[in-house]
Amino acid sequence: MIRLIDGVRQTTNFLTTHGLLLPYERTGRYRPQMINSRPFLQREQMEALQKAELRGELYQSRHHWQMYYEITRSFLQRRRQGTACIFDGMFGELAAPLQDVADVLPSAMALQNFQLINAAKSSRQFLFRASEQCSVEDLPEPYGNWLQHNKLDPRWQKNEQLDLSMLIKLSSPKAGATRLHIESSTFAIANVVRLGWGLNEELALTPKAEVGIRYLQKEVRFLIGGREVDLSILN
């Protein structure tokens, strides 16, 4: 079973690799500093000190750092209103009948810990949701650093609730072919790619369901707080 936190990290890594987010140098997880076998400060204080030094190109630009924070936050239950991502025509036309895709879709999503919340009687529309609790320390480090340095709220051991939903609509442009329209609560590219892998395995698709950078640049709409994120700069 794939955890949601893995999808968050893989998505931010993907966006860094492809130029939307700037790179940074990780400080790493909490390391207690000891004197005579005892910590000389409380854990919260030592964590704040450990994270005090910021290194990497990301932290030199408040705009890009805030974007990293907001993209990470978009995976949380407390994401900003008006945050969503639309993958229209995801994977192009799958070489499989609509009913075959509908039959395997729940199991393909279940591999990522998504539960089927609702399905249309016509089997053309499915709502999936996944949730998971994690600590701030588990999330990509720029998120916690933004809280500590800009909101003066070092909360590395506090919990956050990951929450991701996907409404998947199926259509059949021609006999023996299926098209996917995905309305996701955020740019969950890692989860979408894994969905493609699941469909490939379940349906033995030829050609395979794959995601290309050109498609993401031109066809995907990603909004945070009602403002569109420019995916055309992906490389």
Buried (B, 14 or more C-beta within 10 A) or exposed (E): EBBBBBBBBBBBBBBBEBEBBBEBEEBEEBEEEEEEEEEEEEEBEBBBEBBEEBEBEBBEEEEBBEBBBBBBBBBBEEBBEEBBBBBBBBBBBBBBBBEBBBBBBBEBBBBBBBEBEEBEEEBBBBBBBBBBEBBBBBBBBBBBBBBBBEEEEBBBEEEBEBBBBBBBBBBBEEEEBBBBBBBBBBBBBBBBBBBBBBBBEBBEBEEBBEBEEEBBBEBBBBBBEEEEBEBEEBE
